[in-house]
């Protein structure tokens, strides 16, 4: 058997990621080699200096009902069974809010015909994807309108509790 087709498992020496095993080694190796930029060989402070972008964080503006109603209700429901889990959920929600501040357009647009809810976006809470954050991106801030469980009837929720 030719040496090029010897089944082998290897990783790319630049990124330590697995690139091939078996007969497709040489073809995958070429693609993996092209994926790396020439800057990946640099070390020290110049390694990512030209790729790094400064991302300004947007201000987080929570609707008063989120603070007074949504988050306490979620905490109370979970804390009845497991107080430590309730703390983890609230911590994950805060991390999600910070992530949205860094990347405001990362949420999916929420399609609706309601004119008051135009521009609404939704984003799952990190580590707890059943909980959804509904927000609107404004000029200098992010307005968080709803934090709710995804199993709820969302149209009914938006109709009963309109928030702007």
OpenMM code with the backbone's topology and positions (N, CA, C; nanometers):
from openmm import Vec3, app, unit

residues = "UNK UNK UNK UNK UNK UNK UNK UNK UNK UNK UNK UNK UNK UNK UNK UNK UNK UNK UNK UNK UNK UNK UNK UNK UNK UNK UNK UNK UNK UNK UNK UNK UNK UNK UNK UNK UNK UNK UNK UNK UNK UNK UNK UNK UNK UNK UNK UNK UNK UNK UNK UNK UNK UNK UNK UNK UNK UNK UNK UNK UNK UNK UNK UNK UNK UNK UNK UNK UNK UNK UNK UNK UNK UNK UNK UNK UNK UNK UNK UNK UNK UNK UNK UNK UNK UNK UNK UNK UNK UNK UNK UNK UNK UNK UNK UNK UNK UNK UNK UNK UNK UNK UNK UNK UNK UNK UNK UNK UNK UNK UNK UNK UNK UNK UNK UNK UNK UNK UNK UNK UNK UNK UNK UNK UNK UNK UNK UNK UNK UNK UNK UNK UNK UNK UNK UNK UNK UNK UNK UNK UNK UNK UNK UNK UNK UNK UNK UNK UNK UNK UNK UNK UNK UNK UNK UNK UNK UNK UNK UNK UNK UNK UNK UNK".split()
positions = [
    Vec3(0.0846, -0.1174, 0.0000),
    Vec3(0.0000, 0.0000, 0.0000),
    Vec3(0.0890, 0.1235, 0.0000),
    Vec3(0.0583, 0.2227, -0.0844),
    Vec3(0.1397, 0.3447, -0.0861),
    Vec3(0.1327, 0.4163, 0.0476),
    Vec3(0.2389, 0.4839, 0.0803),
    Vec3(0.2490, 0.5503, 0.2088),
    Vec3(0.1414, 0.6586, 0.2268),
    Vec3(0.0987, 0.7259, 0.1208),
    Vec3(-0.0008, 0.8332, 0.1304),
    Vec3(-0.1379, 0.7809, 0.1724),
    Vec3(-0.1646, 0.6523, 0.1481),
    Vec3(-0.2957, 0.5983, 0.1814),
    Vec3(-0.2956, 0.5116, 0.3055),
    Vec3(-0.1922, 0.5197, 0.3856),
    Vec3(-0.1891, 0.4467, 0.5116),
    Vec3(-0.2901, 0.5127, 0.6053),
    Vec3(-0.3857, 0.4357, 0.6582),
    Vec3(-0.4818, 0.4970, 0.7496),
    Vec3(-0.4097, 0.5553, 0.8701),
    Vec3(-0.4311, 0.6824, 0.8937),
    Vec3(-0.3668, 0.7470, 1.0060),
    Vec3(-0.4567, 0.8555, 1.0608),
    Vec3(-0.4402, 0.8821, 1.1869),
    Vec3(-0.5148, 0.9872, 1.2532),
    Vec3(-0.4154, 1.0948, 1.2912),
    Vec3(-0.4452, 1.2148, 1.2535),
    Vec3(-0.3504, 1.3219, 1.2794),
    Vec3(-0.4242, 1.4502, 1.3115),
    Vec3(-0.3524, 1.5443, 1.3597),
    Vec3(-0.4076, 1.6769, 1.3839),
    Vec3(-0.3233, 1.7784, 1.3113),
    Vec3(-0.3812, 1.8897, 1.2798),
    Vec3(-0.3082, 1.9971, 1.2142),
    Vec3(-0.2120, 2.0576, 1.3158),
    Vec3(-0.0889, 2.0786, 1.2785),
    Vec3(0.0104, 2.1271, 1.3745),
    Vec3(-0.0152, 2.2709, 1.4137),
    Vec3(-0.0939, 2.3466, 1.3365),
    Vec3(-0.1191, 2.4852, 1.3717),
    Vec3(-0.2343, 2.5002, 1.4703),
    Vec3(-0.3403, 2.4247, 1.4542),
    Vec3(-0.4559, 2.4453, 1.5402),
    Vec3(-0.4863, 2.3264, 1.6297),
    Vec3(-0.4121, 2.2189, 1.6162),
    Vec3(-0.4327, 2.0977, 1.6942),
    Vec3(-0.5733, 2.0418, 1.6746),
    Vec3(-0.6367, 2.0697, 1.5606),
    Vec3(-0.7668, 2.0103, 1.5362),
    Vec3(-0.7493, 1.8924, 1.4427),
    Vec3(-0.8386, 1.7989, 1.4558),
    Vec3(-0.8304, 1.6792, 1.3753),
    Vec3(-0.8668, 1.7139, 1.2310),
    Vec3(-0.7846, 1.6727, 1.1372),
    Vec3(-0.8126, 1.7077, 0.9985),
    Vec3(-0.8443, 1.5874, 0.9122),
    Vec3(-0.8041, 1.4690, 0.9475),
    Vec3(-0.8331, 1.3571, 0.8591),
    Vec3(-0.8030, 1.2249, 0.9245),
    Vec3(-0.8598, 1.1229, 0.8660),
    Vec3(-0.8219, 0.9862, 0.8991),
    Vec3(-0.8551, 0.9020, 0.7775),
    Vec3(-0.7721, 0.8053, 0.7504),
    Vec3(-0.7987, 0.7160, 0.6381),
    Vec3(-0.7502, 0.7701, 0.5050),
    Vec3(-0.8210, 0.7344, 0.3972),
    Vec3(-0.7772, 0.7646, 0.2617),
    Vec3(-0.7879, 0.9118, 0.2252),
    Vec3(-0.8712, 0.9868, 0.2892),
    Vec3(-0.8909, 1.1259, 0.2494),
    Vec3(-0.7899, 1.2196, 0.3155),
    Vec3(-0.6843, 1.1663, 0.3736),
    Vec3(-0.5910, 1.2493, 0.4492),
    Vec3(-0.5323, 1.3606, 0.3650),
    Vec3(-0.4789, 1.3298, 0.2487),
    Vec3(-0.4091, 1.4328, 0.1715),
    Vec3(-0.5065, 1.5389, 0.1219),
    Vec3(-0.6266, 1.5016, 0.0809),
    Vec3(-0.7223, 1.6004, 0.0324),
    Vec3(-0.7662, 1.6922, 0.1462),
    Vec3(-0.7975, 1.6372, 0.2630),
    Vec3(-0.8392, 1.7191, 0.3761),
    Vec3(-0.7249, 1.8041, 0.4274),
    Vec3(-0.6052, 1.7491, 0.4203),
    Vec3(-0.4905, 1.8243, 0.4689),
    Vec3(-0.4736, 1.9530, 0.3892),
    Vec3(-0.4954, 1.9471, 0.2576),
    Vec3(-0.4807, 2.0660, 0.1755),
    Vec3(-0.5853, 2.1714, 0.2140),
    Vec3(-0.7091, 2.1284, 0.2357),
    Vec3(-0.8134, 2.2237, 0.2742),
    Vec3(-0.7846, 2.2834, 0.4107),
    Vec3(-0.7411, 2.2013, 0.5048),
    Vec3(-0.7126, 2.2516, 0.6389),
    Vec3(-0.5947, 2.3483, 0.6349),
    Vec3(-0.4988, 2.3228, 0.5495),
    Vec3(-0.3827, 2.4102, 0.5403),
    Vec3(-0.4243, 2.5483, 0.4890),
    Vec3(-0.5193, 2.5543, 0.3961),
    Vec3(-0.5635, 2.6811, 0.3417),
    Vec3(-0.6463, 2.7616, 0.4419),
    Vec3(-0.7061, 2.6959, 0.5386),
    Vec3(-0.7915, 2.7644, 0.6350),
    Vec3(-0.7134, 2.8563, 0.7270),
    Vec3(-0.5844, 2.8324, 0.7431),
    Vec3(-0.5050, 2.9084, 0.8383),
    Vec3(-0.4431, 3.0302, 0.7715),
    Vec3(-0.4479, 3.1401, 0.8389),
    Vec3(-0.3839, 3.2599, 0.7849),
    Vec3(-0.2363, 3.2592, 0.8215),
    Vec3(-0.1611, 3.3454, 0.7577),
    Vec3(-0.0180, 3.3508, 0.7861),
    Vec3(0.0089, 3.4071, 0.9246),
    Vec3(-0.0881, 3.4806, 0.9816),
    Vec3(-0.0681, 3.5386, 1.1141),
    Vec3(-0.0714, 3.4342, 1.2255),
    Vec3(-0.1226, 3.3154, 1.1957),
    Vec3(-0.1312, 3.2158, 1.3019),
    Vec3(0.0058, 3.1663, 1.3458),
    Vec3(0.1099, 3.1956, 1.2681),
    Vec3(0.2448, 3.1564, 1.3087),
    Vec3(0.3075, 3.2585, 1.4020),
    Vec3(0.2507, 3.3794, 1.4094),
    Vec3(0.3064, 3.4826, 1.4952),
    Vec3(0.2846, 3.4472, 1.6402),
    Vec3(0.3731, 3.4937, 1.7233),
    Vec3(0.3585, 3.4702, 1.8668),
    Vec3(0.3676, 3.6026, 1.9396),
    Vec3(0.3303, 3.6024, 2.0635),
    Vec3(0.3410, 3.7235, 2.1437),
    Vec3(0.2234, 3.8168, 2.1238),
    Vec3(0.2461, 3.9451, 2.1479),
    Vec3(0.1378, 4.0426, 2.1456),
    Vec3(0.0890, 4.0721, 2.0045),
    Vec3(0.1681, 4.0410, 1.9017),
    Vec3(0.1263, 4.0690, 1.7644),
    Vec3(0.0437, 3.9572, 1.7039),
    Vec3(0.0224, 3.8497, 1.7762),
    Vec3(-0.0434, 3.7326, 1.7183),
    Vec3(-0.1828, 3.7638, 1.6664),
    Vec3(-0.2628, 3.8328, 1.7424),
    Vec3(-0.3993, 3.8624, 1.6991),
    Vec3(-0.4251, 4.0119, 1.6898),
    Vec3(-0.3225, 4.0910, 1.6901),
    Vec3(-0.3404, 4.2358, 1.6951),
    Vec3(-0.4140, 4.2892, 1.5735),
    Vec3(-0.3899, 4.2338, 1.4578),
    Vec3(-0.4536, 4.2882, 1.3386),
    Vec3(-0.5933, 4.2329, 1.3185),
    Vec3(-0.6283, 4.1193, 1.3797),
    Vec3(-0.7612, 4.0619, 1.3647),
    Vec3(-0.8573, 4.1102, 1.4723),
    Vec3(-0.8053, 4.1568, 1.5828),
    Vec3(-0.8877, 4.1946, 1.6967),
    Vec3(-0.9675, 4.3200, 1.6649),
    Vec3(-1.0975, 4.3178, 1.6948),
    Vec3(-1.1808, 4.4354, 1.6757),
    Vec3(-1.2353, 4.4770, 1.8113),
    Vec3(-1.2449, 4.6051, 1.8309),
    Vec3(-1.3023, 4.6553, 1.9538),
    Vec3(-1.4532, 4.6629, 1.9368),
    Vec3(-1.5246, 4.5947, 2.0236),
    Vec3(-1.6698, 4.5926, 2.0169),
    Vec3(-1.7223, 4.6758, 2.1316),
    Vec3(-1.7938, 4.7811, 2.0994),
    Vec3(-1.8526, 4.8649, 2.2029),
    Vec3(-1.9786, 4.7975, 2.2550),
    Vec3(-1.9912, 4.7934, 2.3848),
    Vec3(-2.1092, 4.7311, 2.4440),
    Vec3(-2.2239, 4.8301, 2.4472),
    Vec3(-2.3402, 4.7828, 2.4097),
    Vec3(-2.4602, 4.8656, 2.4162),
    Vec3(-2.5123, 4.8635, 2.5602),
    Vec3(-2.5821, 4.9678, 2.5954),
    Vec3(-2.6410, 4.9764, 2.7288),
    Vec3(-2.7625, 4.8845, 2.7357),
    Vec3(-2.7770, 4.8122, 2.8453),
    Vec3(-2.8903, 4.7227, 2.8648),
    Vec3(-2.9984, 4.7980, 2.9409),
    Vec3(-3.1156, 4.8043, 2.8817),
    Vec3(-3.2294, 4.8713, 2.9435),
    Vec3(-3.3392, 4.7672, 2.9624),
    Vec3(-3.3623, 4.7268, 3.0867),
    Vec3(-3.4642, 4.6260, 3.1155),
    Vec3(-3.5982, 4.6944, 3.1392),
    Vec3(-3.7023, 4.6384, 3.0815),
    Vec3(-3.8369, 4.6874, 3.1075),
    Vec3(-3.8681, 4.6628, 3.2552),
    Vec3(-3.9450, 4.7507, 3.3168),
    Vec3(-3.9731, 4.7368, 3.4601),
    Vec3(-4.0437, 4.6050, 3.4918),
    Vec3(-4.1253, 4.5548, 3.4000),
    Vec3(-4.1944, 4.4280, 3.4244),
    Vec3(-4.0977, 4.3097, 3.4240),
    Vec3(-3.9872, 4.3214, 3.3529),
    Vec3(-3.8867, 4.2145, 3.3548),
    Vec3(-3.8273, 4.2038, 3.4942),
    Vec3(-3.7968, 4.3185, 3.5547),
    Vec3(-3.7348, 4.3197, 3.6872),
    Vec3(-3.8353, 4.2830, 3.7956),
    Vec3(-3.9558, 4.3356, 3.7855),
    Vec3(-4.0547, 4.3170, 3.8914),
    Vec3(-4.1353, 4.1892, 3.8780),
    Vec3(-4.1484, 4.1359, 3.7573),
    Vec3(-4.2383, 4.0238, 3.7383),
    Vec3(-4.1698, 3.9005, 3.6795),
    Vec3(-4.1057, 3.9127, 3.5632),
    Vec3(-4.0536, 3.7955, 3.4924),
    Vec3(-3.9452, 3.7222, 3.5710),
    Vec3(-3.8395, 3.7943, 3.6070),
    Vec3(-3.7276, 3.7286, 3.6760),
    Vec3(-3.7667, 3.6747, 3.8139),
    Vec3(-3.8412, 3.7483, 3.8968),
    Vec3(-3.8830, 3.6891, 4.0247),
    Vec3(-3.9742, 3.5669, 4.0094),
    Vec3(-4.0611, 3.5677, 3.9083),
    Vec3(-4.1485, 3.4513, 3.8866),
    Vec3(-4.0675, 3.3285, 3.8462),
    Vec3(-3.9712, 3.3481, 3.7579),
    Vec3(-3.8866, 3.2361, 3.7159),
    Vec3(-3.8058, 3.1840, 3.8340),
    Vec3(-3.7491, 3.2759, 3.9119),
    Vec3(-3.6698, 3.2356, 4.0281),
    Vec3(-3.7564, 3.1593, 4.1283),
    Vec3(-3.8759, 3.2101, 4.1576),
    Vec3(-3.9634, 3.1452, 4.2568),
    Vec3(-4.0053, 3.0064, 4.2104),
    Vec3(-4.0358, 2.9920, 4.0822),
    Vec3(-4.0786, 2.8621, 4.0308),
    Vec3(-3.9681, 2.7577, 4.0435),
    Vec3(-3.8466, 2.7950, 4.0094),
    Vec3(-3.7354, 2.7001, 4.0144),
    Vec3(-3.6886, 2.6787, 4.1583),
    Vec3(-3.6902, 2.7846, 4.2406),
    Vec3(-3.6397, 2.7748, 4.3778),
    Vec3(-3.7259, 2.6853, 4.4655),
    Vec3(-3.8522, 2.6644, 4.4302),
    Vec3(-3.9363, 2.5709, 4.5058),
    Vec3(-3.8773, 2.4309, 4.5053),
    Vec3(-3.8143, 2.3940, 4.3955),
    Vec3(-3.7584, 2.2596, 4.3821),
    Vec3(-3.6083, 2.2558, 4.4118),
    Vec3(-3.5360, 2.3591, 4.3649),
    Vec3(-3.3902, 2.3584, 4.3805),
    Vec3(-3.3372, 2.5021, 4.3806),
    Vec3(-3.3079, 2.5590, 4.4984),
    Vec3(-3.2600, 2.6978, 4.5051),
    Vec3(-3.1275, 2.7210, 4.4322),
    Vec3(-3.0397, 2.6231, 4.4331),
    Vec3(-2.9113, 2.6394, 4.3645),
    Vec3(-2.9323, 2.6491, 4.2132),
    Vec3(-3.0257, 2.5719, 4.1614),
    Vec3(-3.0552, 2.5783, 4.0179),
    Vec3(-3.1155, 2.7131, 3.9813),
    Vec3(-3.1965, 2.7689, 4.0693),
    Vec3(-3.2547, 2.9004, 4.0435),
    Vec3(-3.1464, 3.0069, 4.0341),
    Vec3(-3.0458, 2.9980, 4.1194),
    Vec3(-2.9331, 3.0915, 4.1128),
    Vec3(-2.8564, 3.0752, 3.9820),
    Vec3(-2.8372, 2.9496, 3.9395),
    Vec3(-2.7664, 2.9252, 3.8132),
    Vec3(-2.8421, 2.9828, 3.6943),
    Vec3(-2.9755, 2.9721, 3.6976),
    Vec3(-3.0560, 3.0263, 3.5878),
    Vec3(-3.0432, 3.1779, 3.5830),
    Vec3(-3.0505, 3.2437, 3.6991),
    Vec3(-3.0381, 3.3901, 3.7001),
    Vec3(-2.8986, 3.4352, 3.6569),
    Vec3(-2.7959, 3.3610, 3.6975),
    Vec3(-2.6600, 3.3936, 3.6530),
    Vec3(-2.6467, 3.3777, 3.5014),
    Vec3(-2.7082, 3.2716, 3.4480),
    Vec3(-2.7040, 3.2508, 3.3032),
    Vec3(-2.7786, 3.3614, 3.2297),
    Vec3(-2.8866, 3.4100, 3.2893),
    Vec3(-2.9600, 3.5204, 3.2265),
    Vec3(-2.8755, 3.6477, 3.2241),
    Vec3(-2.8036, 3.6746, 3.3313),
    Vec3(-2.7163, 3.7917, 3.3331),
    Vec3(-2.6040, 3.7786, 3.2292),
    Vec3(-2.5479, 3.6576, 3.2149),
    Vec3(-2.4459, 3.6359, 3.1118),
    Vec3(-2.5049, 3.6578, 2.9727),
    Vec3(-2.6294, 3.6141, 2.9544),
    Vec3(-2.6952, 3.6332, 2.8258),
    Vec3(-2.7173, 3.7808, 2.7972),
    Vec3(-2.7568, 3.8575, 2.8991),
    Vec3(-2.7752, 4.0012, 2.8812),
    Vec3(-2.6438, 4.0678, 2.8411),
    Vec3(-2.5342, 4.0262, 2.9037),
    Vec3(-2.4040, 4.0832, 2.8695),
    Vec3(-2.3621, 4.0438, 2.7277),
    Vec3(-2.3926, 3.9212, 2.6884),
    Vec3(-2.3613, 3.8765, 2.5531),
    Vec3(-2.4415, 3.9564, 2.4501),
    Vec3(-2.5680, 3.9834, 2.4814),
    Vec3(-2.6497, 4.0650, 2.3918),
    Vec3(-2.5970, 4.2081, 2.3846),
    Vec3(-2.5419, 4.2575, 2.4940),
    Vec3(-2.4848, 4.3925, 2.4919),
    Vec3(-2.3648, 4.3995, 2.3988),
    Vec3(-2.2861, 4.2921, 2.3938),
    Vec3(-2.1703, 4.2894, 2.3052),
    Vec3(-2.2089, 4.2648, 2.1596),
    Vec3(-2.3107, 4.1806, 2.1385),
    Vec3(-2.3531, 4.1432, 2.0031),
    Vec3(-2.5045, 4.1588, 1.9917),
    Vec3(-2.5528, 4.2801, 1.9726),
    Vec3(-2.6971, 4.3034, 1.9763),
    Vec3(-2.7769, 4.2341, 1.8658),
    Vec3(-2.7173, 4.2110, 1.7510),
    Vec3(-2.7917, 4.1497, 1.6417),
    Vec3(-2.7800, 3.9981, 1.6381),
    Vec3(-2.7342, 3.9374, 1.7460),
    Vec3(-2.7146, 3.7929, 1.7450),
    Vec3(-2.8453, 3.7159, 1.7590),
    Vec3(-2.9490, 3.7788, 1.8086),
    Vec3(-3.0767, 3.7110, 1.8225),
    Vec3(-3.1495, 3.7000, 1.6902),
    Vec3(-3.2407, 3.6052, 1.6834),
    Vec3(-3.3200, 3.5862, 1.5625),
    Vec3(-3.4370, 3.6838, 1.5618),
    Vec3(-3.4674, 3.7411, 1.4458),
    Vec3(-3.5849, 3.8293, 1.4401),
    Vec3(-3.7117, 3.7484, 1.4679),
    Vec3(-3.8005, 3.8061, 1.5501),
    Vec3(-3.9255, 3.7382, 1.5820),
    Vec3(-4.0328, 3.7891, 1.4879),
    Vec3(-4.0842, 3.7016, 1.4001),
    Vec3(-4.1823, 3.7477, 1.3015),
    Vec3(-4.3180, 3.7727, 1.3671),
    Vec3(-4.3726, 3.8907, 1.3443),
    Vec3(-4.5023, 3.9246, 1.4003),
    Vec3(-4.5696, 4.0301, 1.3127),
    Vec3(-4.7030, 4.0283, 1.3151),
    Vec3(-4.7783, 4.1296, 1.2421),
    Vec3(-4.8171, 4.2453, 1.3337),
    Vec3(-4.7947, 4.2307, 1.4618),
    Vec3(-4.8268, 4.3348, 1.5580),
    Vec3(-4.7299, 4.4512, 1.5389),
    Vec3(-4.7833, 4.5688, 1.5111),
    Vec3(-4.6964, 4.6834, 1.4832),
    Vec3(-4.6164, 4.7268, 1.6043),
    Vec3(-4.6697, 4.7043, 1.7240),
    Vec3(-4.5970, 4.7428, 1.8448),
    Vec3(-4.4758, 4.6539, 1.8692),
    Vec3(-4.4767, 4.5347, 1.8112),
    Vec3(-4.3670, 4.4400, 1.8329),
    Vec3(-4.2728, 4.4306, 1.7128),
    Vec3(-4.2830, 4.5217, 1.6182),
    Vec3(-4.1920, 4.5204, 1.5041),
    Vec3(-4.0491, 4.5417, 1.5532),
    Vec3(-3.9556, 4.4691, 1.4956),
    Vec3(-3.8153, 4.4808, 1.5340),
    Vec3(-3.7796, 4.3989, 1.6564),
    Vec3(-3.8717, 4.3159, 1.7031),
    Vec3(-3.8457, 4.2326, 1.8206),
    Vec3(-3.7549, 4.1171, 1.7807),
    Vec3(-3.6593, 4.0871, 1.8660),
    Vec3(-3.5671, 3.9759, 1.8439),
    Vec3(-3.5728, 3.8836, 1.9639),
    Vec3(-3.5388, 3.7557, 1.9417),
    Vec3(-3.5366, 3.6615, 2.0537),
    Vec3(-3.4032, 3.5894, 2.0566),
    Vec3(-3.3621, 3.5554, 2.1788),
    Vec3(-3.2334, 3.4895, 2.1999),
    Vec3(-3.2489, 3.3943, 2.3170),
    Vec3(-3.2039, 3.2688, 2.3042),
    Vec3(-3.2145, 3.1750, 2.4168),
    Vec3(-3.1115, 3.2065, 2.5252),
    Vec3(-3.1482, 3.1787, 2.6483),
    Vec3(-3.0568, 3.1993, 2.7610),
    Vec3(-2.9469, 3.0944, 2.7521),
    Vec3(-2.8221, 3.1367, 2.7668),
    Vec3(-2.7109, 3.0432, 2.7562),
    Vec3(-2.7201, 2.9381, 2.8665),
    Vec3(-2.6984, 2.8140, 2.8299),
    Vec3(-2.7049, 2.6952, 2.9159),
    Vec3(-2.8479, 2.6566, 2.9538),
    Vec3(-2.9461, 2.7393, 2.9254),
    Vec3(-3.0864, 2.7085, 2.9534),
    Vec3(-3.1689, 2.7522, 2.8318),
    Vec3(-3.1618, 2.6773, 2.7216),
    Vec3(-3.2242, 2.7225, 2.5968),
    Vec3(-3.3762, 2.7242, 2.5989),
    Vec3(-3.4397, 2.6685, 2.7031),
    Vec3(-3.5853, 2.6743, 2.7111),
    Vec3(-3.6345, 2.8131, 2.7491),
    Vec3(-3.5483, 2.8930, 2.8086),
    Vec3(-3.5859, 3.0291, 2.8451),
    Vec3(-3.5424, 3.1235, 2.7337),
    Vec3(-3.6323, 3.2144, 2.6957),
    Vec3(-3.6069, 3.3043, 2.5847),
    Vec3(-3.6077, 3.4488, 2.6318),
    Vec3(-3.5182, 3.5273, 2.5752),
    Vec3(-3.5123, 3.6704, 2.6012),
    Vec3(-3.5625, 3.7401, 2.4752),
    Vec3(-3.6649, 3.8224, 2.4893),
    Vec3(-3.7177, 3.9007, 2.3786),
    Vec3(-3.6729, 4.0445, 2.3989),
    Vec3(-3.6112, 4.1020, 2.2971),
    Vec3(-3.5548, 4.2356, 2.3113),
    Vec3(-3.5665, 4.3126, 2.1810),
    Vec3(-3.5456, 4.4414, 2.1893),
    Vec3(-3.5469, 4.5294, 2.0731),
    Vec3(-3.4174, 4.6103, 2.0756),
    Vec3(-3.3528, 4.6185, 1.9618),
    Vec3(-3.2299, 4.6961, 1.9505),
    Vec3(-3.2693, 4.8400, 1.9191),
    Vec3(-3.2289, 4.9322, 2.0058),
    Vec3(-3.2544, 5.0743, 1.9840),
    Vec3(-3.1230, 5.1422, 1.9495),
    Vec3(-3.1232, 5.2720, 1.9343),
    Vec3(-3.0043, 5.3418, 1.8840),
    Vec3(-2.8819, 5.3230, 1.9726),
    Vec3(-2.8953, 5.3450, 2.1025),
    Vec3(-2.7782, 5.3353, 2.1905),
    Vec3(-2.7938, 5.2283, 2.2967),
    Vec3(-2.9016, 5.1517, 2.2910),
    Vec3(-2.9244, 5.0549, 2.3965),
    Vec3(-3.0001, 4.9336, 2.3434),
    Vec3(-3.0110, 4.8365, 2.4304),
    Vec3(-3.0914, 4.7179, 2.4043),
    Vec3(-3.2028, 4.7173, 2.5080),
    Vec3(-3.3253, 4.7134, 2.4618),
    Vec3(-3.4403, 4.7151, 2.5523),
    Vec3(-3.4926, 4.5734, 2.5647),
    Vec3(-3.4760, 4.5143, 2.6835),
    Vec3(-3.5233, 4.3797, 2.7102),
    Vec3(-3.6697, 4.3900, 2.7534),
    Vec3(-3.7578, 4.3271, 2.6748),
    Vec3(-3.9008, 4.3396, 2.6982),
    Vec3(-3.9607, 4.2203, 2.7715),
    Vec3(-3.9177, 4.1006, 2.7376),
    Vec3(-3.9740, 3.9794, 2.7991),
    Vec3(-3.8619, 3.8804, 2.8262),
    Vec3(-3.8735, 3.8088, 2.9356),
    Vec3(-3.7928, 3.6904, 2.9629),
    Vec3(-3.8928, 3.5842, 3.0053),
    Vec3(-3.9030, 3.4783, 2.9270),
    Vec3(-4.0079, 3.3796, 2.9526),
    Vec3(-3.9628, 3.2410, 2.9090),
    Vec3(-4.0387, 3.1419, 2.9520),
    Vec3(-4.0142, 3.0043, 2.9104),
    Vec3(-4.0705, 2.9860, 2.7705),
    Vec3(-4.0006, 2.9133, 2.6873),
    Vec3(-4.0413, 2.8964, 2.5489),
    Vec3(-4.1662, 2.8136, 2.5298),
    Vec3(-4.2092, 2.7388, 2.6321),
    Vec3(-4.3282, 2.6559, 2.6188),
    Vec3(-4.4575, 2.7356, 2.6364),
    Vec3(-4.4456, 2.8590, 2.6787),
    Vec3(-4.5656, 2.9415, 2.6941),
    Vec3(-4.6226, 2.9790, 2.5579),
    Vec3(-4.7491, 3.0108, 2.5555),
    Vec3(-4.8131, 3.0577, 2.4330),
    Vec3(-4.7719, 3.2043, 2.4153),
    Vec3(-4.6754, 3.2271, 2.3288),
    Vec3(-4.6118, 3.3586, 2.3197),
    Vec3(-4.7052, 3.4655, 2.2643),
    Vec3(-4.7850, 3.4315, 2.1646),
    Vec3(-4.8767, 3.5311, 2.1090),
    Vec3(-4.9763, 3.5787, 2.2140),
    Vec3(-5.0251, 3.4855, 2.2930),
    Vec3(-5.1175, 3.5222, 2.3996),
    Vec3(-5.0473, 3.6077, 2.5045),
    Vec3(-4.9240, 3.5751, 2.5366),
    Vec3(-4.8469, 3.6543, 2.6330),
    Vec3(-4.8280, 3.7967, 2.5826),
    Vec3(-4.7904, 3.8116, 2.4560),
    Vec3(-4.7679, 3.9453, 2.4005),
    Vec3(-4.8973, 4.0253, 2.3932),
    Vec3(-5.0102, 3.9562, 2.3700),
    Vec3(-5.1381, 4.0247, 2.3621),
    Vec3(-5.1859, 4.0684, 2.4999),
    Vec3(-5.1668, 3.9821, 2.6001),
    Vec3(-5.2148, 4.0139, 2.7359),
    Vec3(-5.1268, 4.1140, 2.8062),
    Vec3(-4.9965, 4.1069, 2.7841),
    Vec3(-4.9026, 4.1947, 2.8536),
    Vec3(-4.8204, 4.2747, 2.7522),
    Vec3(-4.8813, 4.3743, 2.6874),
    Vec3(-4.8029, 4.4521, 2.5897),
    Vec3(-4.6983, 4.5381, 2.6604),
    Vec3(-4.5766, 4.5326, 2.6075),
    Vec3(-4.4669, 4.6123, 2.6643),
    Vec3(-4.3974, 4.6851, 2.5514),
    Vec3(-4.3588, 4.8066, 2.5797),
    Vec3(-4.2850, 4.8837, 2.4795),
    Vec3(-4.1603, 4.9442, 2.5395),
] * unit.nanometer
topology = app.Topology()
chain = topology.addChain("A")
for resn in residues:
    res = topology.addResidue(resn, chain)
    for name in ("N", "CA", "C"):
        topology.addAtom(name, app.Element.getBySymbol(name[0]), res)
